[in-house]
Amino acid sequence: MLKYLLIFTSALASSAVFTFLLTKASLKYKLLQAKNIPLVGGPALGLAFIFSLALGVITGGFALTKLLVIAGAAVAMLFFGVIDDLRELSIAQKFLVQSFCAVLLILFGIRTDIMYFSFWGNAVITFFWILGITNAFNLLDIMDGLAAGTALIVSSAFLLIGCLSADLNVQMLSLILCAGSAGFLIFNLPPARTYLGNSGSHFLGLLLASLALITHYASIDNAFALLSPVMILGLPIMDTVLLITFRVIKRRPPFKKSRDHLALKIGALGFSPVKTILIMYILCSIFASCGVVLTR
């Protein structure tokens, strides 16, 4: 128990400290900003993640190879996300980077293991899962506190599953994500003093997609548990599906920015930003809870 408390505290504190320091630096040197708001959430979460993961590895008891591969892919995504925040990359360039990270994870065994599919079938599912969830989190990041709060709720659900199944890797990774997101939220809740940026939303999306892949859900007696990760990540998935549907109906390119997001539509009904975020959190919690129940 002491080990978990140490990892949680280190992730929470380091996330808050790195966010505070990088926010100050961004404001001072006029770097990584959007409308005078720092876009340092990604680098801050990345530093906190690496620090806490290193601490967890030192304490022992974890499958080092898997965690290092996930960390390597996430850091690569973070690096190119920072470049994207400095000067926007094209859709093709983003797809290339995301594809590289997905293939890297697949080659090192971070993939689905559905008995009904061959290796290549699982590889294809994994590839589209990683790209889908990564981009879903990027699309979800359109309101103060929304993406980071969703990451906190989703990682908490995976933490619970990890505890129920006694999976140390899932426990540690989800614990770091949960605490890191909470530390960043201190500065990101409405009105936000700093943003995730493309680097942060892609970073969180890739980590959560990877976490979902290494978590064990289904058994021969409970095939329905295969839907558990889809349900846990139901909010970003639903938001992305609705967003693309609305844009197609309006004959707009699916990847072109618009105000067709679920959160913005809820806000348009007259709810304040805080109430809108709370509604989205409640929806996310319902999805995540149902996903945990499916595993049982």
Order of alpha helices (4+ residues) and beta strands (2+ residues): alpha-beta-beta-alpha-alpha-alpha-alpha-alpha-alpha-alpha-alpha-alpha-alpha-alpha
